[in-house]
Amino acid sequence: MREGHMAHQGTALSTAFVNTASEAQSCQLICVQSIQHCLQMGGSHVEPSHMRLMQDCAEICETTATFLLRSSPQHNQVTAACASVCELCAQSCDKFTGDAQMKACADECRRCAAACQQVAQMRPGGAAGAGHQSVP
């Protein structure tokens, strides 16, 4: 699958886009897992603003990964928004000191935010006419 599937797009999709999409997918996954963790914990873990932030983070990460993997020319706004939401989510998760799941979520959110900030400034390699001149 990967041989024939990526052959045509090899240069169109930059490594940075693929890596950031992967970070966003990891972040989406840990947010979904952490939401379940919080529901089991109850108490301050299910505080509405915290729960909403984790749901927002999971959603924007999923969307960001999709935009990057199809090298959308509109990726800049989405990756910038993702970086911002991930940072807020990390801060919210940091409040639960001594909770390994929430620490892992905060750490992944920060990794994703950093990756998104980097690609937010980049031009998509797959933009019309830019395919051959894609420089890593």
VEXTI-495534 format. One record per residue: residue number from 1; y negated, z negated, x of N, C-alpha, C in turn. Coordinates in steps of 0.05 Angstrom, whole numbers. Layout:
<site nuvo="NUM" n_Y="Y" n_Z="Z" n_X="X" ca_Y="Y" ca_Z="Z" ca_X="X" c_Y="Y" c_Z="Z" c_X="X"/>
...
This chain:
<site nuvo="1" n_Y="24" n_Z="0" n_X="16" ca_Y="0" ca_Z="0" ca_X="0" c_Y="-25" c_Z="0" c_X="17"/>
<site nuvo="2" n_Y="-27" n_Z="-19" n_X="36" ca_Y="-52" ca_Z="-20" ca_X="50" c_Y="-58" c_Z="4" c_X="68"/>
<site nuvo="3" n_Y="-37" n_Z="17" n_X="77" ca_Y="-41" ca_Z="40" ca_X="94" c_Y="-55" c_Z="63" c_X="80"/>
<site nuvo="4" n_Y="-43" n_Z="72" n_X="58" ca_Y="-55" ca_Z="94" ca_X="43" c_Y="-80" c_Z="86" c_X="28"/>
<site nuvo="5" n_Y="-80" n_Z="61" n_X="18" ca_Y="-102" ca_Z="52" ca_X="1" c_Y="-128" c_Z="49" c_X="17"/>
<site nuvo="6" n_Y="-127" n_Z="39" n_X="41" ca_Y="-151" ca_Z="34" ca_X="56" c_Y="-159" c_Z="58" c_X="74"/>
<site nuvo="7" n_Y="-141" n_Z="77" n_X="77" ca_Y="-146" ca_Z="99" ca_X="96" c_Y="-172" c_Z="113" c_X="90"/>
<site nuvo="8" n_Y="-178" n_Z="119" n_X="64" ca_Y="-202" ca_Z="134" ca_X="57" c_Y="-227" c_Z="117" c_X="60"/>
<site nuvo="9" n_Y="-223" n_Z="90" n_X="57" ca_Y="-246" ca_Z="73" ca_X="58" c_Y="-251" c_Z="58" c_X="84"/>
<site nuvo="10" n_Y="-234" n_Z="63" n_X="104" ca_Y="-235" ca_Z="48" ca_X="129" c_Y="-262" c_Z="41" c_X="139"/>
<site nuvo="11" n_Y="-280" n_Z="61" n_X="141" ca_Y="-306" ca_Z="55" ca_X="151" c_Y="-326" c_Z="47" c_X="129"/>
<site nuvo="12" n_Y="-319" n_Z="54" n_X="104" ca_Y="-338" ca_Z="48" ca_X="82" c_Y="-341" c_Z="19" c_X="77"/>
<site nuvo="13" n_Y="-320" n_Z="4" n_X="80" ca_Y="-322" ca_Z="-25" ca_X="75" c_Y="-323" c_Z="-40" c_X="101"/>
<site nuvo="14" n_Y="-346" n_Z="-52" n_X="107" ca_Y="-349" ca_Z="-66" ca_X="132" c_Y="-331" c_Z="-91" c_X="133"/>
<site nuvo="15" n_Y="-325" n_Z="-99" n_X="157" ca_Y="-309" ca_Z="-123" ca_X="162" c_Y="-323" c_Z="-147" c_X="149"/>
<site nuvo="16" n_Y="-349" n_Z="-148" n_X="152" ca_Y="-365" ca_Z="-171" ca_X="141" c_Y="-362" c_Z="-172" c_X="111"/>
<site nuvo="17" n_Y="-361" n_Z="-149" n_X="98" ca_Y="-358" ca_Z="-149" ca_X="69" c_Y="-331" c_Z="-160" c_X="61"/>
<site nuvo="18" n_Y="-310" n_Z="-150" n_X="75" ca_Y="-282" ca_Z="-159" ca_X="69" c_Y="-279" c_Z="-188" c_X="75"/>
<site nuvo="19" n_Y="-290" n_Z="-198" n_X="97" ca_Y="-287" ca_Z="-226" ca_X="104" c_Y="-302" c_Z="-244" c_X="84"/>
<site nuvo="20" n_Y="-326" n_Z="-236" n_X="76" ca_Y="-341" ca_Z="-251" ca_X="56" c_Y="-328" c_Z="-251" c_X="29"/>
<site nuvo="21" n_Y="-317" n_Z="-228" n_X="21" ca_Y="-302" ca_Z="-227" ca_X="-4" c_Y="-278" c_Z="-247" c_X="-3"/>
<site nuvo="22" n_Y="-265" n_Z="-248" n_X="20" ca_Y="-243" ca_Z="-267" ca_X="23" c_Y="-252" c_Z="-296" c_X="21"/>
<site nuvo="23" n_Y="-275" n_Z="-302" n_X="33" ca_Y="-287" ca_Z="-329" ca_X="31" c_Y="-293" c_Z="-336" c_X="2"/>
<site nuvo="24" n_Y="-305" n_Z="-316" n_X="-12" ca_Y="-312" ca_Z="-321" ca_X="-40" c_Y="-287" c_Z="-325" c_X="-57"/>
<site nuvo="25" n_Y="-266" n_Z="-311" n_X="-51" ca_Y="-241" ca_Z="-315" ca_X="-67" c_Y="-229" c_Z="-343" c_X="-61"/>
<site nuvo="26" n_Y="-230" n_Z="-351" n_X="-36" ca_Y="-221" ca_Z="-378" ca_X="-29" c_Y="-238" c_Z="-400" c_X="-43"/>
<site nuvo="27" n_Y="-264" n_Z="-395" n_X="-43" ca_Y="-282" ca_Z="-414" ca_X="-56" c_Y="-277" c_Z="-416" c_X="-86"/>
<site nuvo="28" n_Y="-273" n_Z="-393" n_X="-98" ca_Y="-267" ca_Z="-392" ca_X="-127" c_Y="-242" c_Z="-408" c_X="-133"/>
<site nuvo="29" n_Y="-222" n_Z="-404" n_X="-116" ca_Y="-196" ca_Z="-417" ca_X="-120" c_Y="-199" c_Z="-448" c_X="-118"/>
<site nuvo="30" n_Y="-213" n_Z="-457" n_X="-97" ca_Y="-215" ca_Z="-486" ca_X="-93" c_Y="-233" c_Z="-498" c_X="-115"/>
<site nuvo="31" n_Y="-253" n_Z="-483" n_X="-125" ca_Y="-269" ca_Z="-494" ca_X="-147" c_Y="-252" c_Z="-498" c_X="-172"/>
<site nuvo="32" n_Y="-236" n_Z="-478" n_X="-178" ca_Y="-218" ca_Z="-480" ca_X="-201" c_Y="-199" c_Z="-504" c_X="-198"/>
<site nuvo="33" n_Y="-188" n_Z="-507" n_X="-174" ca_Y="-170" ca_Z="-530" ca_X="-169" c_Y="-185" c_Z="-556" c_X="-171"/>
<site nuvo="34" n_Y="-209" n_Z="-557" n_X="-161" ca_Y="-225" ca_Z="-581" ca_X="-161" c_Y="-234" c_Z="-589" c_X="-189"/>
<site nuvo="35" n_Y="-238" n_Z="-569" n_X="-206" ca_Y="-245" ca_Z="-575" ca_X="-234" c_Y="-221" c_Z="-589" c_X="-247"/>
<site nuvo="36" n_Y="-197" n_Z="-580" n_X="-242" ca_Y="-173" ca_Z="-593" ca_X="-252" c_Y="-170" c_Z="-621" c_X="-241"/>
<site nuvo="37" n_Y="-176" n_Z="-625" n_X="-216" ca_Y="-176" ca_Z="-651" ca_X="-203" c_Y="-195" c_Z="-670" c_X="-217"/>
<site nuvo="38" n_Y="-219" n_Z="-660" n_X="-222" ca_Y="-240" ca_Z="-677" ca_X="-235" c_Y="-232" c_Z="-685" c_X="-263"/>
<site nuvo="39" n_Y="-220" n_Z="-666" n_X="-277" ca_Y="-211" ca_Z="-672" ca_X="-304" c_Y="-190" c_Z="-694" c_X="-304"/>
<site nuvo="40" n_Y="-173" n_Z="-694" n_X="-284" ca_Y="-152" ca_Z="-715" ca_X="-281" c_Y="-165" c_Z="-742" c_X="-273"/>
<site nuvo="41" n_Y="-185" n_Z="-741" n_X="-256" ca_Y="-198" ca_Z="-765" ca_X="-247" c_Y="-214" c_Z="-779" c_X="-269"/>
<site nuvo="42" n_Y="-229" n_Z="-763" n_X="-284" ca_Y="-246" ca_Z="-774" ca_X="-305" c_Y="-270" c_Z="-788" c_X="-293"/>
<site nuvo="43" n_Y="-283" n_Z="-805" n_X="-309" ca_Y="-306" ca_Z="-820" ca_X="-299" c_Y="-329" c_Z="-801" c_X="-290"/>
<site nuvo="44" n_Y="-341" n_Z="-809" n_X="-267" ca_Y="-363" ca_Z="-793" ca_X="-256" c_Y="-355" c_Z="-765" c_X="-248"/>
<site nuvo="45" n_Y="-329" n_Z="-761" n_X="-243" ca_Y="-320" ca_Z="-734" ca_X="-235" c_Y="-324" c_Z="-714" c_X="-258"/>
<site nuvo="46" n_Y="-325" n_Z="-723" n_X="-282" ca_Y="-329" ca_Z="-704" ca_X="-305" c_Y="-358" c_Z="-703" c_X="-315"/>
<site nuvo="47" n_Y="-376" n_Z="-713" n_X="-299" ca_Y="-404" ca_Z="-712" ca_X="-307" c_Y="-412" c_Z="-683" c_X="-312"/>
<site nuvo="48" n_Y="-424" n_Z="-677" n_X="-335" ca_Y="-429" ca_Z="-649" ca_X="-344" c_Y="-442" c_Z="-631" c_X="-324"/>
<site nuvo="49" n_Y="-463" n_Z="-641" n_X="-310" ca_Y="-478" ca_Z="-623" ca_X="-292" c_Y="-460" c_Z="-615" c_X="-268"/>
<site nuvo="50" n_Y="-443" n_Z="-634" n_X="-259" ca_Y="-424" ca_Z="-629" ca_X="-237" c_Y="-403" c_Z="-608" c_X="-246"/>
<site nuvo="51" n_Y="-392" n_Z="-612" n_X="-269" ca_Y="-371" ca_Z="-594" ca_X="-280" c_Y="-382" c_Z="-566" c_X="-283"/>
<site nuvo="52" n_Y="-407" n_Z="-564" n_X="-295" ca_Y="-419" ca_Z="-538" ca_X="-299" c_Y="-424" c_Z="-524" c_X="-272"/>
<site nuvo="53" n_Y="-433" n_Z="-539" n_X="-252" ca_Y="-438" ca_Z="-528" ca_X="-226" c_Y="-413" c_Z="-516" c_X="-213"/>
<site nuvo="54" n_Y="-391" n_Z="-531" n_X="-216" ca_Y="-365" ca_Z="-521" ca_X="-205" c_Y="-356" c_Z="-496" c_X="-220"/>
<site nuvo="55" n_Y="-360" n_Z="-496" n_X="-246" ca_Y="-353" ca_Z="-472" ca_X="-262" c_Y="-371" c_Z="-448" c_X="-254"/>
<site nuvo="56" n_Y="-397" n_Z="-453" n_X="-251" ca_Y="-415" ca_Z="-432" ca_X="-242" c_Y="-408" c_Z="-421" c_X="-215"/>
<site nuvo="57" n_Y="-400" n_Z="-439" n_X="-197" ca_Y="-393" ca_Z="-431" ca_X="-170" c_Y="-367" c_Z="-414" c_X="-171"/>
<site nuvo="58" n_Y="-348" n_Z="-422" n_X="-186" ca_Y="-323" ca_Z="-406" ca_X="-188" c_Y="-329" c_Z="-378" c_X="-199"/>
<site nuvo="59" n_Y="-346" n_Z="-377" n_X="-219" ca_Y="-353" ca_Z="-351" ca_X="-232" c_Y="-368" c_Z="-333" c_X="-213"/>
<site nuvo="60" n_Y="-389" n_Z="-344" n_X="-199" ca_Y="-405" ca_Z="-327" ca_X="-182" c_Y="-389" c_Z="-318" c_X="-158"/>
<site nuvo="61" n_Y="-371" n_Z="-335" n_X="-148" ca_Y="-354" ca_Z="-327" ca_X="-126" c_Y="-335" c_Z="-304" c_X="-133"/>
<site nuvo="62" n_Y="-324" n_Z="-305" n_X="-157" ca_Y="-306" ca_Z="-284" ca_X="-166" c_Y="-322" c_Z="-258" c_X="-169"/>
<site nuvo="63" n_Y="-345" n_Z="-259" n_X="-180" ca_Y="-362" ca_Z="-235" ca_X="-183" c_Y="-371" c_Z="-225" c_X="-156"/>
<site nuvo="64" n_Y="-378" n_Z="-242" n_X="-138" ca_Y="-387" ca_Z="-234" ca_X="-111" c_Y="-365" c_Z="-219" c_X="-97"/>
<site nuvo="65" n_Y="-341" n_Z="-230" n_X="-98" ca_Y="-318" ca_Z="-217" ca_X="-84" c_Y="-314" c_Z="-189" c_X="-95"/>
<site nuvo="66" n_Y="-316" n_Z="-186" n_X="-122" ca_Y="-313" ca_Z="-159" ca_X="-134" c_Y="-335" c_Z="-140" c_X="-125"/>
<site nuvo="67" n_Y="-360" n_Z="-149" n_X="-125" ca_Y="-382" ca_Z="-132" ca_X="-116" c_Y="-378" c_Z="-123" c_X="-87"/>
<site nuvo="68" n_Y="-370" n_Z="-141" n_X="-70" ca_Y="-366" ca_Z="-135" ca_X="-42" c_Y="-343" c_Z="-116" c_X="-37"/>
<site nuvo="69" n_Y="-321" n_Z="-120" n_X="-51" ca_Y="-298" ca_Z="-103" ca_X="-47" c_Y="-302" c_Z="-75" c_X="-57"/>
<site nuvo="70" n_Y="-320" n_Z="-71" n_X="-76" ca_Y="-326" ca_Z="-44" ca_X="-84" c_Y="-352" c_Z="-34" c_X="-71"/>
<site nuvo="71" n_Y="-362" n_Z="-50" n_X="-51" ca_Y="-386" ca_Z="-42" ca_X="-36" c_Y="-409" c_Z="-35" c_X="-53"/>
<site nuvo="72" n_Y="-414" n_Z="-51" n_X="-73" ca_Y="-436" ca_Z="-46" ca_X="-92" c_Y="-463" c_Z="-46" c_X="-79"/>
<site nuvo="73" n_Y="-480" n_Z="-26" n_X="-85" ca_Y="-507" ca_Z="-25" ca_X="-74" c_Y="-523" c_Z="-49" c_X="-83"/>
<site nuvo="74" n_Y="-515" n_Z="-62" n_X="-105" ca_Y="-529" ca_Z="-85" ca_X="-116" c_Y="-518" c_Z="-112" c_X="-106"/>
<site nuvo="75" n_Y="-502" n_Z="-111" n_X="-85" ca_Y="-490" ca_Z="-135" ca_X="-75" c_Y="-510" c_Z="-156" c_X="-65"/>
<site nuvo="76" n_Y="-534" n_Z="-147" n_X="-56" ca_Y="-553" ca_Z="-166" ca_X="-44" c_Y="-561" c_Z="-189" c_X="-62"/>
<site nuvo="77" n_Y="-568" n_Z="-182" n_X="-87" ca_Y="-576" ca_Z="-202" ca_X="-106" c_Y="-553" c_Z="-221" c_X="-112"/>
<site nuvo="78" n_Y="-529" n_Z="-210" n_X="-115" ca_Y="-506" ca_Z="-227" ca_X="-122" c_Y="-498" c_Z="-245" c_X="-99"/>
<site nuvo="79" n_Y="-498" n_Z="-235" n_X="-74" ca_Y="-490" ca_Z="-251" ca_X="-51" c_Y="-511" c_Z="-273" c_X="-46"/>
<site nuvo="80" n_Y="-537" n_Z="-266" n_X="-51" ca_Y="-558" ca_Z="-287" ca_X="-47" c_Y="-555" c_Z="-309" c_X="-68"/>
<site nuvo="81" n_Y="-549" n_Z="-301" n_X="-93" ca_Y="-545" ca_Z="-321" ca_X="-114" c_Y="-520" c_Z="-337" c_X="-109"/>
<site nuvo="82" n_Y="-499" n_Z="-325" n_X="-99" ca_Y="-474" ca_Z="-339" ca_X="-92" c_Y="-479" c_Z="-360" c_X="-71"/>
<site nuvo="83" n_Y="-494" n_Z="-353" n_X="-50" ca_Y="-500" ca_Z="-372" ca_X="-29" c_Y="-515" c_Z="-396" c_X="-40"/>
<site nuvo="84" n_Y="-534" n_Z="-391" n_X="-58" ca_Y="-549" ca_Z="-413" ca_X="-69" c_Y="-532" c_Z="-431" c_X="-87"/>
<site nuvo="85" n_Y="-516" n_Z="-420" n_X="-104" ca_Y="-498" ca_Z="-436" ca_X="-122" c_Y="-477" c_Z="-451" c_X="-105"/>
<site nuvo="86" n_Y="-466" n_Z="-438" n_X="-85" ca_Y="-446" ca_Z="-451" ca_X="-68" c_Y="-458" c_Z="-476" c_X="-54"/>
<site nuvo="87" n_Y="-483" n_Z="-473" n_X="-45" ca_Y="-496" ca_Z="-495" ca_X="-31" c_Y="-501" c_Z="-518" c_X="-50"/>
<site nuvo="88" n_Y="-509" n_Z="-512" n_X="-75" ca_Y="-513" ca_Z="-533" ca_X="-95" c_Y="-487" c_Z="-547" c_X="-102"/>
<site nuvo="89" n_Y="-466" n_Z="-531" n_X="-104" ca_Y="-439" ca_Z="-541" ca_X="-111" c_Y="-429" c_Z="-560" c_X="-88"/>
<site nuvo="90" n_Y="-434" n_Z="-551" n_X="-64" ca_Y="-426" ca_Z="-568" ca_X="-41" c_Y="-440" c_Z="-595" c_X="-42"/>
<site nuvo="91" n_Y="-466" n_Z="-595" n_X="-48" ca_Y="-481" ca_Z="-620" ca_X="-49" c_Y="-470" c_Z="-638" c_X="-72"/>
<site nuvo="92" n_Y="-463" n_Z="-625" n_X="-94" ca_Y="-452" ca_Z="-641" ca_X="-116" c_Y="-425" c_Z="-653" c_X="-109"/>
<site nuvo="93" n_Y="-408" n_Z="-638" n_X="-95" ca_Y="-382" ca_Z="-647" ca_X="-87" c_Y="-384" c_Z="-669" c_X="-66"/>
<site nuvo="94" n_Y="-405" n_Z="-668" n_X="-50" ca_Y="-409" ca_Z="-688" ca_X="-28" c_Y="-413" c_Z="-716" c_X="-40"/>
<site nuvo="95" n_Y="-421" n_Z="-718" n_X="-65" ca_Y="-427" ca_Z="-744" ca_X="-77" c_Y="-401" c_Z="-761" c_X="-79"/>
<site nuvo="96" n_Y="-378" n_Z="-748" n_X="-79" ca_Y="-353" ca_Z="-762" ca_X="-83" c_Y="-341" c_Z="-769" c_X="-56"/>
<site nuvo="97" n_Y="-352" n_Z="-788" n_X="-42" ca_Y="-343" ca_Z="-796" ca_X="-16" c_Y="-315" c_Z="-808" c_X="-17"/>
<site nuvo="98" n_Y="-299" n_Z="-801" n_X="3" ca_Y="-272" ca_Z="-812" ca_X="3" c_Y="-252" c_Z="-796" c_X="-14"/>
<site nuvo="99" n_Y="-261" n_Z="-774" n_X="-27" ca_Y="-244" ca_Z="-758" ca_X="-43" c_Y="-238" c_Z="-732" c_X="-27"/>
<site nuvo="100" n_Y="-213" n_Z="-730" n_X="-18" ca_Y="-206" ca_Z="-707" ca_X="0" c_Y="-209" c_Z="-680" c_X="-14"/>
<site nuvo="101" n_Y="-202" n_Z="-679" n_X="-40" ca_Y="-204" ca_Z="-654" ca_X="-55" c_Y="-233" c_Z="-645" c_X="-56"/>
<site nuvo="102" n_Y="-251" n_Z="-664" n_X="-62" ca_Y="-279" ca_Z="-657" ca_X="-65" c_Y="-292" c_Z="-650" c_X="-38"/>
<site nuvo="103" n_Y="-282" n_Z="-663" n_X="-17" ca_Y="-292" ca_Z="-656" ca_X="10" c_Y="-283" c_Z="-627" c_X="18"/>
<site nuvo="104" n_Y="-258" n_Z="-621" n_X="12" ca_Y="-248" ca_Z="-594" ca_X="17" c_Y="-264" c_Z="-573" c_X="2"/>
<site nuvo="105" n_Y="-271" n_Z="-580" n_X="-23" ca_Y="-287" ca_Z="-561" ca_X="-40" c_Y="-314" c_Z="-558" c_X="-28"/>
<site nuvo="106" n_Y="-327" n_Z="-579" n_X="-20" ca_Y="-354" ca_Z="-578" ca_X="-8" c_Y="-353" c_Z="-561" c_X="18"/>
<site nuvo="107" n_Y="-333" n_Z="-566" n_X="35" ca_Y="-331" ca_Z="-551" ca_X="60" c_Y="-327" c_Z="-521" c_X="55"/>
<site nuvo="108" n_Y="-310" n_Z="-514" n_X="36" ca_Y="-306" ca_Z="-485" ca_X="29" c_Y="-331" c_Z="-473" c_X="17"/>
<site nuvo="109" n_Y="-345" n_Z="-488" n_X="0" ca_Y="-370" ca_Z="-478" ca_X="-11" c_Y="-390" c_Z="-472" c_X="11"/>
<site nuvo="110" n_Y="-392" n_Z="-489" n_X="31" ca_Y="-411" ca_Z="-485" ca_X="53" c_Y="-403" c_Z="-460" c_X="69"/>
<site nuvo="111" n_Y="-377" n_Z="-456" n_X="74" ca_Y="-368" ca_Z="-432" ca_X="89" c_Y="-375" c_Z="-407" c_X="73"/>
<site nuvo="112" n_Y="-371" n_Z="-408" n_X="47" ca_Y="-377" ca_Z="-385" ca_X="31" c_Y="-407" c_Z="-380" c_X="30"/>
<site nuvo="113" n_Y="-423" n_Z="-401" n_X="28" ca_Y="-452" ca_Z="-398" ca_X="27" c_Y="-462" c_Z="-385" c_X="53"/>
<site nuvo="114" n_Y="-451" n_Z="-394" n_X="76" ca_Y="-460" ca_Z="-382" ca_X="101" c_Y="-452" c_Z="-353" c_X="103"/>
<site nuvo="115" n_Y="-428" n_Z="-346" n_X="95" ca_Y="-419" ca_Z="-318" ca_X="96" c_Y="-436" c_Z="-301" c_X="77"/>
<site nuvo="116" n_Y="-442" n_Z="-311" n_X="54" ca_Y="-458" ca_Z="-296" ca_X="34" c_Y="-487" c_Z="-292" c_X="44"/>
<site nuvo="117" n_Y="-498" n_Z="-312" n_X="57" ca_Y="-525" ca_Z="-310" ca_X="68" c_Y="-526" c_Z="-287" c_X="89"/>
<site nuvo="118" n_Y="-506" n_Z="-285" n_X="105" ca_Y="-505" ca_Z="-264" ca_X="125" c_Y="-504" c_Z="-236" c_X="113"/>
<site nuvo="119" n_Y="-487" n_Z="-232" n_X="93" ca_Y="-484" ca_Z="-205" ca_X="82" c_Y="-506" c_Z="-198" c_X="61"/>
<site nuvo="120" n_Y="-521" n_Z="-219" n_X="52" ca_Y="-542" ca_Z="-214" ca_X="32" c_Y="-563" c_Z="-195" c_X="44"/>
<site nuvo="121" n_Y="-566" n_Z="-195" n_X="70" ca_Y="-586" ca_Z="-178" ca_X="83" c_Y="-575" c_Z="-151" c_X="91"/>
<site nuvo="122" n_Y="-549" n_Z="-147" n_X="89" ca_Y="-537" ca_Z="-122" ca_X="98" c_Y="-537" c_Z="-100" c_X="77"/>
<site nuvo="123" n_Y="-538" n_Z="-75" n_X="87" ca_Y="-535" ca_Z="-52" ca_X="69" c_Y="-505" c_Z="-48" c_X="65"/>
<site nuvo="124" n_Y="-497" n_Z="-41" n_X="41" ca_Y="-468" ca_Z="-35" ca_X="37" c_Y="-460" c_Z="-10" c_X="52"/>
<site nuvo="125" n_Y="-438" n_Z="-11" n_X="66" ca_Y="-429" ca_Z="12" ca_X="81" c_Y="-420" c_Z="35" c_X="63"/>
<site nuvo="126" n_Y="-413" n_Z="28" n_X="38" ca_Y="-403" ca_Z="49" ca_X="20" c_Y="-425" c_Z="62" c_X="4"/>
<site nuvo="127" n_Y="-450" n_Z="56" n_X="9" ca_Y="-472" ca_Z="68" ca_X="-6" c_Y="-472" c_Z="98" c_X="-2"/>
<site nuvo="128" n_Y="-482" n_Z="112" n_X="-22" ca_Y="-482" ca_Z="142" ca_X="-21" c_Y="-493" c_Z="152" c_X="5"/>
<site nuvo="129" n_Y="-478" n_Z="168" n_X="19" ca_Y="-487" ca_Z="181" ca_X="43" c_Y="-486" c_Z="164" c_X="68"/>
<site nuvo="130" n_Y="-479" n_Z="138" n_X="65" ca_Y="-479" ca_Z="120" ca_X="88" c_Y="-451" c_Z="117" c_X="100"/>
<site nuvo="131" n_Y="-432" n_Z="130" n_X="89" ca_Y="-404" ca_Z="127" ca_X="97" c_Y="-399" c_Z="132" c_X="126"/>
<site nuvo="132" n_Y="-410" n_Z="153" n_X="138" ca_Y="-403" ca_Z="160" ca_X="166" c_Y="-419" c_Z="143" c_X="186"/>
<site nuvo="133" n_Y="-442" n_Z="134" n_X="178" ca_Y="-459" ca_Z="120" ca_X="197" c_Y="-456" c_Z="89" c_X="196"/>
<site nuvo="134" n_Y="-435" n_Z="80" n_X="184" ca_Y="-430" ca_Z="51" ca_X="182" c_Y="-426" c_Z="39" c_X="209"/>
<site nuvo="135" n_Y="-444" n_Z="21" n_X="218" ca_Y="-442" ca_Z="9" ca_X="244" c_Y="-435" c_Z="-20" c_X="240"/>
<site nuvo="136" n_Y="-414" n_Z="-30" n_X="253" ca_Y="-407" ca_Z="-59" ca_X="249" c_Y="-428" c_Z="-77" c_X="261"/>
